[in-house]
Amino acid sequence: EGVARWRRAQRGLTRLLSRDVRRLRRLILPQRLLESVPDWIEAVRAVVDDYADASVELAADFYDAERVAARVTGRF
């Protein structure tokens, strides 16, 4: 169950990331590509970084839970 729950959470994050990146398309203005694309790239990087942080947290929580379940002590 732990692995399945972790995978569902990761899939959920992926769906949310895709949704949020799609919403950023509005920042690209065809009539001002040279000016608008760099802003879009910066916004996409920020969103991806946020989701990467969330994914890392999920993975660390999963790993911690697996270690507890296996009664492994100490730091990883």
CORGIPE-V124933 format. One record per run of one state. SS is the DSSP state (alpha for helix, beta for strand, coil for the rest). FROM is the first residue (numbers start at 0). LEN is the number of residues. If there is no record, write none. Layout:
ss | from | len
SS | FROM | LEN
SS | FROM | LEN
This chain:
ss | from | len
coil | 0 | 1
alpha | 1 | 26
coil | 27 | 2
alpha | 29 | 40
coil | 69 | 7
